[in-house]
Amino acid sequence: MVDSISEIATAERSNRLKIASMQAKAKAHRSIEKERIKRNTNMEMERARLEHHQQEANAQRAHEAAMFDRQIALETMKAGGPMSNIHPNFR
């Protein structure tokens, strides 16, 4: 009888250890997966931020180039360039 109780207690303890081990592995897996998702999200946000800054910089350069071209055209007109035959009131 005592041996039977001892065997049952040992088997029960073994089962509890297996369950605890499985739960710990599952918890570690969830934690690792959560960190992976967090890193990927942060990386995607940083990539989107960099792309936005690149687009803004490109737009700024295009605007500055257009303004520079307009300034050259105005200076050319003031200096009597190709549009010197236009009446000064219409320049």
Secondary structure, DSSP 4 states (H G I P E B T S, - for coil): -HHHHHHHHHHHHHHHHHHHHHHHHHHHHHHHHHHHHHHHHHHHHHHHHHHHHHHHHHHHHHHHHHHHHHHHHHHHHHTT-TTTTS-GGG-
